[in-house]
Structures are given as C-alpha cells and as structure tokens.
C-alpha cells in the first residue's frame, strides 16, 4: 500500500504529476482538509481538482464520503483517476467540465466544497453557494491579492458566516550542495465560510 497511514499528509512526490498542472503542497492540503470540517458522510465537491491531491487525501481519510472532483481538461481528469488508483481510492467521481457552467450537472448536492482554482472565481463561488446545503462549508484558496479580494467580496455578498482567513507560510528543509537550508513553499491564502 502506497500510503498505509490513517493520517493525511501524503508526501508530494508520491503523486503522479503532469508538467504545468498545480499540486496543492502537503502542508496546504492539511490546512484545507482541516478547514472543510468533514463529517462521516460529507458530500465534497473539489472544483479545479488539478492533480487530485485533495480528493485522494479525503478519500483515504473518509472512505464513506462522496467526493466529486471537477476538472475541465481531459488529460488532467485522467491524471486524477490515475492518482486515485495509485492510492486505492474508490469513492471519488471525476467530472470533466468547466465551472461554473457544469455545476448544475453535479449530483448529489454538496455540504462541503473546496475551490482550488477557476475563473471567474466570483461566479464560481456564487453558483456553488446556490447548491451548497444549509450549514455547509466552502473553502477556497488564493495565491494572489486579486483572487483574495474577489473571494472575500464573494463571501461578503453571500453573507457567509464564520469566515476564516489563513495565510500559510511554510518552509521546508532542503539540501543544496553540502548545506541544508530552509526553502519557502509558495504562500497561499485559505478562506472558509459557512452557509446558514
């Protein structure tokens, strides 16, 4: 078994990757999963699933959950499937489509949503919010101030409750030549809010 542990935090190098396709770093995944506040029977949508790290981690952690990974690119959708297969995750449905246009086709309705990318981000948030069950949680990431502002503005317009914003700054020990040094992982904002 590739990851025989009951805890999340799979090392990045265990995932198959494609050039140019983003991968949520291990430490960021831990924060994202924590922000989702999963229950035993959550229905999770991962919009802009990329490499599939979040669906794989949730699939292993919560095998009773229903997870729908949305990705617009056919090759990337196949990559998500390969990564699910690598880790023996079988509770992930991969939907190939472009958000927000495809969201009306997704079933069942979510009580947890992770948005890891997509444009136009405010439209995606608004459309997801309409489908999010009461007391559901939406978690979104922003790698720049412009996206941070748009997500914040979207949460305010939708009157999200219990909004949290975390800016993760992670450093990893790396060997460079004969020295070990700390190298920064790209910082990212993680925003979460609840629907009432």
Secondary structure, DSSP 8 states (H G I E B T S, - for coil): -----SS----GGGS---TT-----HHHHHHHHHHHT--TT-EEEEET-TT-HHHHHHHHH-TTSEEEEEES-HHHHHHHHHHHHHTT--SEEEEE--TTTTGGG--S--SEEEE---SSHHHHHHHHHHHS-TT-EEEEEESSHHHHHHHHHHHHHTT-EEEEEEEEEEEEEEEETTEEEEEEEEEEEEEEEE--
